[in-house]
Amino acid sequence: MKKLFLAAILMLGFTALVVAQNDIDAFRFSHSDYEGTARFMGAGGAFSAVGAEFSALNVNPAAIGVFKKSEVTFTPLVISIYNNNSLYNGTNSHTSNVKYSLTNVGGAFRIGLPEGSSWKSINLGFGYNRTYDYNNQFRIEGRSHNSSMMDEYLANVQGKNLSGISDNELLAFNTYMLDTITATRYFSPFAGKSLNQKLVAESSGANDEIAFSIGGNYNDELFIGATIGVPVINYTEKTKYYEEDEDITNYISSYYISENLRVRTTGVNLKLGVIYQPADFIRIGAAFHTPSYFGRVRNTYTRTMTSYYPNGENSGTFENNYTFNYTLTTPLRAIGSVAFLIKKRAFVSAEYEFTGYGMARMSSNDYSFDEENEAIQEKYGACHTVRVGGEVYITNNFLLRAGYNFKSSAYRNTVDNNNSMHTATAGLGFRAKGFLIDFAYVFKTKNENLWLYDSDFVDPASLRTNTHRIVATLGYKF
């Protein structure tokens, strides 16, 4: 049986209608989609071999060694517009929302060394960049093909007495969506029926990583750096699921499930990087990220369920509440890059990033997580990300930028779960007497299949997600 649930939309941050702390949590919090300054985003984030860009410290710490001056940056304006279109059994649904955020504050500080030394400087950096944005929402609605979430529940409870069924299945029993024929045989008034179904899901929050960086410049040829990263995850999701039976002779006409999940955690990781410049026109970069370790992931989860009679009265609202802490280790990352420099007036850069999502692990003193870790290995594999970008001075003060990213699907089964993502970017910059201001536009798009519940019982819906982002950064060099 394939337990896909809402797995195909995990890039958006939504879980299935199941209890939290599963492989989906590990997958969600392992994602990165580097944001930061408008310069960084406008050139597609392809700064691993270019350096001298604060947001690059979270990708290749050697970027700190390339700074020839000290610099502070602040990105107070990020406007994100999310558009989602779903298609489920012939019914189209559209949602859109707008969010404001702040994705970067930081500084790089150059400490010059005595003349005659092969080491030109020691540079320090401190601040934060956003590494993943969880804000989004979507809606799916349509008529099922003789299918209900209760089909899955019914299959799971057969042969068990009430003391052996799960907490969520017990909610269905208390609201009369499951009932007994005998002590271990059950039926559901919605099983196998064609129903009106609706899911509304909303998530908010981000993974913001604080960076402590140090690096050096050896003879303007070799740049090295290290970053201690402190990722801070703040994630909230709300889902509402509804099924309605239009057969008015049924003693239950509809039911409603509401879920709320809140996750808070802080972790730590180490990033090491190097940039080598064998000639004036080229730089080659490499970086390695250790797994991020989150020693205490704090989850608070609430699920409520209510069913309704044809006259509008309800059966009562029943609720499950959970608070659970666990440990999470995310995958390692490896990055290689190259940049071509054109007479200090322009650059073109490309980089490749490898992430092995199947390496993520969960653990706890109170629970083994053996099934969840096995599911991580079975579902998720290698993800390949390519970033290309460029920048050019069109006058002594104005710059133009452009970039493109491709991120492959992280699922082993890419036929059913191909959540690859494309990103196009453009930017404009201004420089004068140390002052800088940058603007960027970022467009992300992806198409994916998703399941409202277990895929053995329901047809998939398709979801197209387009994100438009406008970014502005202020800074000063000294």
Secondary structure by P-SEA (a helix, b strand, c coil): ccccccccccccccccccccccaaaaaaaacccccccaaaaaacccccccccccccccccccccccccccccccccbbbbbbbbbbbcccbbbbbbbbbbbbccccbbbbbbccccccccbbbbbbbccccccccccbbbbbbcccccaaaaaaaaccccccccccaaaaaaaaaccccccccccccccccccccbbbbbbbbbbbbbbbbbbccccccccbbbbccbbbbbbbbbbbbbbbbbbccccccccbbbbbbbbbbbbcccccccbbbbbcccccccccccccccccccbbbbbbbbbbbbccccccccccbbbbbbbbbbbbbbbbbbbbbbbcccccccccbbbbbccccbbbbcccccaaaaaaaaaacccbbbbbbbccccccccccccccbbbbbcccccccccccbbbbbbbcccccccccbbbbbbbbbbbbcbbbbccccccbbbbbbbbbbbbbbbbbbccc
